[in-house]
Amino acid sequence: MAAIRNIVILTGAGVSAESGIDTFRDAGGLWEQHRVEDVATPEAFVRDPDLVFRFYDMRRAAIQTKEPNAAHVALARLDREWPGELLIVTQNVDDLHERAGAKRVLHMHGEHLNAWCLACDVRSRWTGSLIDRPPCPRCGERALRPDVVWFGEMPYRMDEIFAALREADLFVSIGTSGAVYPAAGFVRNARELGARTLELNLEPSQGTAWFDAARHGPATRLVPEWVEEVLAAPRG
């Protein structure tokens, strides 16, 4: 790892799956049997806000009962001990990276434990329900929605992500399907900019061919093994 100084890590649902968090893309994983179009688009929110609020209230409550797994803990260790630049870009809307101790985390798809006020544009930490239209803690308006990027909306902080990719020596994708853009294109961006690329995934993703190397298996095994290798390698 002598030539590696700056690392960008992309994490997806496969990192949190072993903590018991369901995903839309797993077989049978349409949570509570809802279609994406019914609960995860701006149009769905306009059409049936109560359904959307109930869905996200249940997700928010469920996430708070889950615990970080060995993959989250290993990445938190890397975050703590890596002396160079490091950014964990997560597509996940849970807080398991942070609860494991990671600090350098960017949530490109938002966070379940936040509420976004459409009246004053302030995001507030939120662990309870939204179905009863509670007032915004900042402005008092009853205009809160889940702070989650829905299909058809722009992911958060893309400028920061691309800036990190431009400086990266190593790009690692962990637990992602390689199907959702723009995140699925990060490996090509990283390669074009000269970074090494590595996939750690349960099985080959749709983008496996773009990576310099790939390892397949459970995240709770692959990620701790890889982190141990990275931290044990001599650095110049």
C-alpha positions, 0 to 999 in steps of 0.5 A: 500500500506504499502508493496508496494515500487517498481512499474512496469507499462506496457502500451499498445495501450489502454492507447493512444486509447482515444487520437485518436491514431489508433492501428493495433489490433483494429477492422478495425484498420489496419492503412490506410488499410495496412497489418502489413507485408507490413509496419512493418517488416524489409523485408517490408522495403527492399522490398518497402521502399517508402511505409514504409516511407510514412506510418510512415511519416503519423503516425509521423505527426498524433501523433503530433496532439494528446493530452495526455488523463486522463490516461496519466496525472494520470500516470504522477502524479504517476511518480511525487509523488510516493516515491519509484522506478517506471518504466513505460514500454510502448509498445507505440511509441507515446510521450504522456506519456512524454507530460503528464509529466512522466519522468520514461518512457522506450519505448521498441518498439521505438519512432515515433519521433526518426530516427535511422541512419543505418550508424552511429547507432545514434538516433536523434529526428525527427518530419518531413518526411523521404520519401526524404531520408534526411541526418543524423544530426550526420554523414550526410549519407542518411541512416535514418529509423523509430526508431520503433521496427518492427515485428521480431526485438528485443525490446529495453532495455530488460535487464533494464525491467527484472531488474526492474521486479526483484525488483518490488512489484507490476506489473500493465498492462494497455491497453494491448492485452496480445498477443504480446511477450515478453511483454505479458509474463511480468505478469508471470515473475512478479508473479514468482518473488513474485510481486502482479499483476493487469490488467487495460484494456477495456476488459479481455486480453488474459492474464487476468487469470495470474493476481491477480486482474483485472479491466475492463473499459476505461483507462481514468476512471480506471487509474485515480481511481487506481492512486488516491487509490495508492497515498491515501493509508497509507504507512509505 
